[in-house]
Amino acid sequence: MHTMRVLIQCLIVGAILFGIISSIRRKKKILALTGMLLAIAATALGGSSVQINETPHGGLAIGLDWFLLDLFLMALIYVPLERLWPQHPKQGTFRKEWTLDVVYFMSTHLPLQILSFLVLLPATQATKYLGVPVLQEFIARMAWFLQFFLAVVVADVAEYFIHLALHKVPFLWRFHAVHHSSKALDWIAGSRSHFVDDTLVRGFILAPLMLGFSQSIILAYLIFVTLHATWTHCNFGPNAKWLEKFLVMPRYHHWHHTSQKESIDKNFAIHFPWIDKLFGTYYFPEEWPAQYGLAGEEISPNFLGQTIEPFIGKKKTS
């Protein structure tokens, strides 16, 4: 509890400091002043010292503070990288539709992350009945790092096929099209995803992992995929070419999000490019894509419409 209070206080102080800096450096002051006012209001209402009326009785309690801390920590990691070394310098942090992506972060991305971590315990219990004992024992004898690497491979192969289905099956594409509707990519654009899409992907990943991997390995993978998937959507220019051959980097995944014809339905792998090479969906030219978004399709511009429309269909442009 003490640690959480300290983190909340740091978040409030950070909001005020960044608001001051932003109000000095930016011509448009409204966002900076709004952030400062909200932080000051939080302080006036008690800030991190607010007393809990009932004594917690163990277990996890998840509220708005978890959302704010997660958003703040992710922004703290990725925003400086994007501002210092952007691939698209004219694309600001508060680009068009950034508020829509924050809504997705709060309503879909964060709850799915929390749900994934919360299912670890019952998932571990389920492996007693669903797991393959011989496979579990074989994997358990491996070094921890080798177990983790194997888990990433298994998860990426599983996600490759559900990702492929999300593109190729028309009904499933309705949901996945929401994720591809972003016309500019950055760290938070990856949060734009329909809850049906995220639930399917997370289920297809966890199911094979439950068959043979320990709770600590699954937990490590969930942390890794959260950080890596966010990273691959970043507006970050520098690339380590030697590493691009083995690990998906921003430029590789950006080609998956382009609306350019030559790269439609390419680069389905999330972690390892060689999986796309294996299945014939690899596309990786030297340059970056010139445009992003959906090719020849329209979807609702707001969160509610994007949530409802996939169930009833959406319009196509000529």
C-alpha positions in Angstrom: 0.0 0.0 0.0 2.8 2.4 0.9 4.5 1.7 -2.5 1.3 2.4 -4.4 0.8 5.7 -2.5 4.3 6.8 -3.4 3.8 6.0 -7.0 0.5 7.9 -7.1 2.2 10.9 -5.5 5.0 10.7 -8.1 2.3 10.6 -10.8 0.6 13.8 -9.5 3.9 15.7 -9.1 5.1 14.5 -12.5 1.8 15.7 -14.1 2.3 19.2 -12.6 6.0 19.4 -13.6 5.3 18.2 -17.2 2.4 20.6 -17.4 4.6 23.5 -16.5 7.3 22.5 -19.0 4.7 21.9 -21.7 3.0 25.3 -21.1 6.4 27.0 -21.5 7.5 25.2 -24.6 4.2 24.8 -26.6 2.2 27.5 -28.2 -1.1 25.7 -27.4 -1.5 25.7 -23.7 -4.8 24.0 -23.2 -3.6 20.4 -22.7 -0.8 21.5 -20.3 -3.1 23.7 -18.3 -5.8 21.0 -18.2 -3.3 18.4 -16.9 -2.0 20.8 -14.3 -5.6 21.6 -13.1 -6.5 17.9 -12.8 -3.3 17.2 -10.9 -3.9 20.1 -8.5 -7.5 19.0 -8.1 -6.3 15.5 -7.2 -4.0 17.0 -4.6 -6.8 19.1 -3.2 -9.0 16.0 -2.9 -6.3 14.3 -0.8 -4.0 12.9 -3.4 -2.1 9.8 -2.3 -3.1 10.3 1.3 -6.8 9.5 0.8 -7.8 7.1 3.5 -9.5 3.8 2.7 -12.7 3.4 4.7 -12.4 -0.4 4.9 -9.3 -2.4 5.6 -8.2 -4.5 2.6 -8.6 -8.2 3.3 -5.9 -9.5 0.9 -6.1 -10.1 -2.8 -5.9 -7.5 -5.6 -7.9 -4.3 -5.8 -7.9 -2.6 -9.2 -9.1 1.0 -9.8 -8.4 4.1 -11.7 -5.0 4.5 -10.1 -3.8 1.3 -11.9 -4.9 2.8 -15.2 -3.1 6.1 -14.5 0.1 4.4 -13.3 0.2 2.1 -16.3 -0.5 4.9 -18.7 2.1 7.1 -17.0 4.8 4.4 -16.9 4.3 3.4 -20.5 4.4 7.0 -21.6 7.6 7.6 -19.5 9.3 4.7 -21.4 8.2 5.4 -25.0 7.3 9.1 -25.4 11.0 10.3 -24.8 12.2 7.8 -27.4 9.6 9.1 -29.9 10.4 12.7 -29.3 14.2 12.3 -29.4 14.4 9.9 -32.5 11.1 10.0 -34.4 10.7 8.5 -37.8 8.1 11.1 -38.6 9.2 14.3 -36.8 6.1 16.3 -37.8 3.9 13.7 -36.0 3.5 15.1 -32.5 2.7 13.2 -29.3 -0.8 14.7 -29.4 -1.5 13.8 -32.9 -5.0 13.5 -34.5 -7.1 10.8 -32.8 -4.7 10.4 -29.8 -7.6 10.8 -27.5 -9.4 7.9 -29.2 -6.4 5.7 -28.5 -6.3 6.8 -24.8 -10.0 5.6 -24.6 -8.9 2.2 -26.1 -6.0 2.0 -23.7 -8.4 2.5 -20.8 -11.3 0.4 -22.0 -9.6 -2.5 -23.8 -5.8 -2.6 -23.5 -5.5 -2.2 -19.7 -8.4 -4.5 -18.8 -7.1 -7.2 -21.1 -3.7 -6.9 -19.5 -5.2 -7.1 -16.0 -7.4 -10.0 -17.0 -4.4 -11.9 -18.4 -2.5 -11.6 -15.2 -5.5 -12.5 -13.1 -6.1 -15.7 -15.0 -2.6 -16.9 -14.2 -3.5 -18.6 -11.0 -6.6 -20.5 -12.4 -4.7 -21.2 -15.5 -1.9 -22.8 -13.5 -4.6 -24.9 -11.7 -6.1 -25.8 -15.1 -2.8 -27.2 -16.3 -3.3 -30.1 -13.8 -6.1 -31.2 -16.0 -5.2 -29.8 -19.5 -1.5 -30.1 -19.3 0.5 -32.9 -20.9 2.7 -34.3 -18.0 5.4 -35.6 -20.3 5.7 -32.2 -22.0 5.6 -30.3 -18.7 8.4 -32.4 -17.3 10.5 -32.1 -20.4 10.1 -28.3 -20.5 10.7 -27.9 -16.7 14.1 -29.6 -17.1 15.3 -26.8 -19.4 17.2 -23.7 -18.3 14.8 -20.9 -17.5 15.9 -18.7 -20.4 15.4 -21.6 -22.8 11.9 -22.2 -21.4 11.1 -18.5 -21.9 12.5 -18.4 -25.5 10.4 -21.5 -26.4 7.3 -19.9 -24.9 7.8 -16.8 -27.0 8.2 -19.0 -30.1 5.0 -21.1 -29.3 3.1 -17.9 -28.5 4.2 -16.2 -31.7 3.3 -19.2 -33.9 -0.1 -19.4 -32.2 -0.7 -15.7 -32.7 0.5 -15.9 -36.3 -2.5 -18.1 -37.2 -5.1 -16.3 -35.2 -3.7 -13.0 -36.7 -3.9 -14.6 -40.2 -7.5 -15.6 -39.5 -8.4 -12.1 -38.4 -7.3 -10.8 -41.8 -8.7 -13.6 -44.0 -12.0 -14.4 -42.4 -14.4 -11.5 -43.3 -16.4 -11.6 -40.1 -13.2 -11.5 -38.0 -11.7 -8.8 -40.1 -14.5 -6.5 -39.1 -13.1 -6.5 -35.5 -9.4 -6.4 -36.5 -10.0 -3.5 -38.9 -10.4 -1.3 -35.9 -6.7 -1.9 -35.1 -5.7 -1.1 -38.6 -7.7 2.1 -38.8 -4.9 4.2 -37.3 -3.5 6.6 -39.9 -0.5 7.4 -37.8 1.5 4.9 -35.6 3.0 5.5 -32.2 3.3 3.7 -28.9 -0.3 4.2 -27.9 -1.8 3.5 -31.4 -1.3 -0.2 -30.7 -3.9 0.0 -28.0 -6.6 0.7 -30.5 -8.1 -2.8 -30.7 -11.7 -4.2 -30.4 -12.2 -6.2 -27.3 -13.3 -9.2 -29.4 -10.0 -9.0 -31.3 -7.9 -8.8 -28.1 -9.8 -11.5 -26.4 -9.3 -14.0 -29.3 -5.6 -13.2 -29.6 -5.0 -13.5 -25.9 -6.9 -16.8 -25.7 -5.0 -18.3 -28.6 -1.7 -17.4 -26.9 -2.5 -18.6 -23.4 -4.1 -21.9 -24.5 -0.9 -23.5 -25.8 1.2 -22.0 -23.1 -1.0 -23.5 -20.4 -0.2 -27.0 -21.8 3.4 -27.1 -20.9 4.8 -23.9 -19.3 5.0 -22.8 -15.7 3.3 -19.8 -14.2 6.5 -17.8 -14.0 7.2 -18.4 -17.7 3.7 -17.3 -18.7 4.0 -14.2 -16.5 7.4 -13.3 -18.0 5.9 -13.7 -21.5 3.0 -11.4 -20.7 5.3 -8.7 -19.5 7.5 -9.2 -22.6 4.7 -9.1 -25.1 3.2 -5.9 -23.5 6.5 -4.1 -23.8 7.5 -5.5 -27.2 4.1 -5.1 -28.9 4.0 -1.5 -27.8 7.5 -0.9 -29.0 6.8 -2.2 -32.5 4.1 0.4 -33.0 6.4 3.3 -32.0 7.2 6.3 -34.1 10.9 5.5 -33.7 13.4 5.8 -36.6 16.7 4.2 -35.6 17.0 0.5 -36.4 19.7 -2.2 -35.6 19.8 -4.0 -38.9 21.6 -7.0 -37.5 18.7 -7.4 -35.0 15.9 -6.8 -37.5 16.7 -10.3 -39.0 15.8 -12.0 -35.7 13.4 -9.7 -33.9 10.4 -7.7 -35.1 11.3 -4.0 -34.9 9.1 -0.9 -35.5 9.9 -0.6 -39.3 8.9 -4.3 -39.8 5.5 -4.0 -38.1 4.8 -0.6 -39.6 4.8 -2.4 -43.0 2.0 -4.6 -41.6 0.0 -1.5 -40.9 0.4 0.2 -44.3 -2.4 0.7 -46.7 0.0 0.3 -49.6 -1.1 -2.6 -51.9 2.3 -4.4 -52.0 2.2 -5.0 -48.2 -1.4 -5.9 -47.6 -1.7 -9.1 -45.6 2.0 -9.3 -44.9 4.2 -9.5 -41.7 1.7 -11.3 -39.4 4.4 -12.4 -36.9 4.6 -10.4 -33.7 8.1 -11.3 -32.5 10.1 -13.2 -35.0 10.3 -12.3 -38.8 11.4 -15.7 -39.7 7.9 -17.0 -39.0 6.6 -14.9 -41.9 9.5 -16.2 -44.1 8.5 -19.7 -43.2 4.8 -19.2 -44.2 5.4 -16.9 -47.2 4.1 -13.7 -45.7 7.4 -11.8 -45.3 7.7 -8.3 -46.8 10.5 -6.0 -45.6 11.9 -3.4 -48.1 14.6 -0.9 -47.0 12.4 2.1 -46.8 9.5 2.9 -44.4 5.9 2.8 -45.5 4.5 6.1 -46.8 0.9 5.8 -45.5 -1.1 3.9 -42.9 -4.7 2.9 -42.3 -7.4 0.9 -44.1 -7.3 0.5 -47.9 -10.7 1.1 -49.4 -12.7 0.9 -46.2 -14.5 3.2 -43.9 -15.3 2.7 -40.2 -16.9 4.9 -37.6 -14.6 7.6 -36.4 -15.7 7.2 -32.7 -15.2 4.6 -30.1 -18.9 3.6 -29.7 -19.3 3.2 -33.4 -16.2 1.2 -33.8 -17.3 -1.1 -30.9 -20.8 -1.8 -32.4 -20.2 -1.7 -36.2 -18.2 -5.0 -36.4 -21.2 -6.9 -35.2 -23.4 -5.5 -37.9 -20.9 -4.8 -40.7 -19.4 -1.7 -42.1 -19.3 0.3 -45.3 -16.8 0.0 -48.1 -15.8 2.8 -50.3 -15.7 2.3 -54.1 
